[in-house]
């Protein structure tokens, strides 16, 4: 059975399927960070919703991990997943091997992210038939646009 991540938020629940076949190191990094996201928030909504180690009041939660050492977007040893609606990737600036703690869920197909700045490596996805998770993602996007920062209540790897 595929490993999943359950993200409980103020706006509902999102169930993500982790993709170690695409990005094993990135999935491992995310799993290590998972306990730290409780009480953090989604703070961005445009073509993605983004969260990280940030609380609604803007305070940062200390990240004990080093940034991801490699960008697995186009690793020939793994499968490839495009930045489609409902997929997740770590954010990074213009240095592709610097994903740290901020991650996002694509609100729409964003194939330009597959190559921009070295690519944004997909490490998880919402199953296409999971209407409830997509409804939660859309509710979070609307809440952020309305000026709220929806809390992550719990993020569990199952």
C-alpha positions as CSV (number, residue, x, y, z in Angstrom):
1,X,0.0,0.0,0.0
2,X,1.2,3.5,-0.8
3,X,2.4,5.7,2.0
4,X,0.1,8.6,2.7
5,X,0.2,11.9,4.5
6,X,-2.9,13.2,6.2
7,X,-3.0,17.0,6.6
8,X,-5.7,18.2,8.9
9,X,-6.4,21.9,8.6
10,X,-9.0,24.4,9.7
11,X,-10.5,24.1,6.3
12,X,-10.7,20.3,6.2
13,X,-8.5,17.3,5.5
14,X,-6.1,16.7,2.6
15,X,-4.8,13.2,1.9
16,X,-1.5,13.0,0.0
17,X,0.1,10.0,-1.6
18,X,3.8,10.2,-1.1
19,X,5.9,9.4,-4.2
20,X,9.3,7.8,-3.2
21,X,9.3,6.4,-6.8
22,X,9.8,9.9,-8.0
23,X,11.7,11.6,-5.2
24,X,12.9,9.3,-2.4
25,X,15.2,11.8,-0.8
26,X,12.6,14.6,-0.9
27,X,10.0,12.3,0.6
28,X,12.4,11.3,3.4
29,X,13.0,15.0,4.1
30,X,9.3,15.8,4.2
31,X,8.6,12.9,6.5
32,X,11.3,14.1,9.0
33,X,9.8,17.6,8.9
34,X,6.2,16.5,9.3
35,X,5.9,16.7,13.1
36,X,7.1,20.3,13.0
37,X,4.2,21.5,10.8
38,X,1.5,21.3,13.6
39,X,0.4,24.8,14.4
40,X,1.9,26.2,11.2
41,X,-0.2,27.8,8.4
42,X,-0.8,28.1,4.8
43,X,0.2,31.7,3.8
44,X,0.3,31.9,0.0
45,X,-2.4,31.4,-2.6
46,X,-2.0,32.3,-6.3
47,X,-1.2,29.4,-8.6
48,X,-0.2,27.3,-5.5
49,X,-1.1,27.2,-1.8
50,X,2.1,27.2,0.2
51,X,3.0,26.5,3.8
52,X,6.1,25.9,5.8
53,X,7.5,26.4,9.3
54,X,5.6,29.6,9.9
55,X,2.9,30.3,12.4
56,X,-0.1,32.6,11.6
57,X,1.5,35.5,13.5
58,X,4.6,35.3,11.3
59,X,6.9,33.6,13.7
60,X,9.3,31.0,12.4
61,X,9.6,27.5,13.7
62,X,13.2,26.4,13.9
63,X,14.1,23.9,11.1
64,X,16.7,21.4,12.5
65,X,17.3,19.9,9.0
66,X,19.7,21.0,6.3
67,X,18.1,21.9,2.9
68,X,17.6,19.0,0.5
69,X,21.0,18.1,-1.0
70,X,19.7,17.2,-4.5
71,X,16.9,18.2,-6.8
72,X,15.3,15.0,-7.9
73,X,13.1,16.6,-10.6
74,X,15.0,15.0,-13.5
75,X,16.9,12.2,-11.8
76,X,17.3,9.4,-14.4
77,X,17.1,6.8,-11.6
78,X,13.6,7.7,-10.7
79,X,10.2,8.2,-12.4
80,X,9.1,11.8,-13.3
81,X,6.0,13.6,-12.2
82,X,4.9,16.9,-13.6
83,X,3.6,19.8,-11.4
84,X,-0.1,19.0,-12.1
85,X,-3.1,20.1,-10.1
86,X,-2.9,18.5,-6.7
87,X,0.8,17.6,-6.7
88,X,3.2,18.9,-4.0
89,X,6.7,20.2,-4.3
90,X,9.2,22.0,-2.0
91,X,9.7,25.7,-2.8
92,X,13.2,27.0,-3.4
93,X,14.7,30.2,-4.6
94,X,16.8,30.2,-7.7
95,X,19.1,27.5,-6.4
96,X,17.4,24.2,-7.2
97,X,19.1,22.1,-4.6
98,X,17.9,24.2,-1.7
99,X,14.4,23.0,-0.8
100,X,14.2,23.5,3.0
101,X,10.8,23.6,4.7
102,X,8.3,25.5,2.6
103,X,6.2,23.3,0.3
104,X,3.2,23.8,-1.9
105,X,0.2,22.2,-3.5
106,X,-0.4,23.1,-7.1
107,X,-3.9,24.7,-7.6
108,X,-3.7,24.1,-11.4
109,X,-1.4,22.4,-13.8
110,X,2.0,24.3,-13.7
111,X,4.2,22.5,-16.1
112,X,6.6,25.5,-16.2
113,X,7.6,24.5,-12.7
114,X,9.1,21.3,-14.0
115,X,12.0,23.3,-15.4
116,X,12.0,26.7,-13.8
117,X,15.1,27.3,-11.7
118,X,16.1,23.7,-12.1
119,X,12.6,22.4,-11.5
120,X,10.4,22.0,-8.5
121,X,10.4,18.3,-7.6
122,X,7.0,16.7,-7.1
123,X,7.1,14.4,-4.0
124,X,3.4,13.8,-3.3
125,X,0.0,14.1,-4.9
126,X,-3.7,14.0,-4.2
127,X,-5.4,11.1,-5.9
128,X,-7.4,12.4,-8.9
129,X,-10.7,11.0,-7.5
130,X,-10.3,12.5,-4.0
131,X,-12.9,15.3,-4.3
132,X,-12.8,16.0,-0.6
133,X,-9.1,16.8,-0.6
134,X,-9.4,19.0,-3.6
135,X,-12.3,20.8,-2.0
136,X,-10.1,21.5,1.1
137,X,-7.3,22.8,-1.1
138,X,-9.7,25.2,-2.8
139,X,-11.1,26.3,0.6
140,X,-7.6,27.0,1.8
141,X,-6.8,29.0,-1.4
142,X,-10.0,31.1,-0.8
143,X,-9.2,31.6,2.9
144,X,-5.7,32.9,2.1
145,X,-7.0,35.2,-0.6
146,X,-9.5,36.5,2.1
147,X,-6.6,37.4,4.4
148,X,-6.6,34.3,6.7
149,X,-3.8,31.9,7.3
150,X,-5.4,28.5,7.8
151,X,-3.7,26.4,10.5
152,X,-2.3,22.9,10.0
153,X,-3.7,21.1,13.0
154,X,-1.9,17.8,12.4
155,X,0.2,16.3,9.7
156,X,0.6,12.5,10.0
157,X,2.5,10.1,7.8
158,X,0.7,6.7,7.6
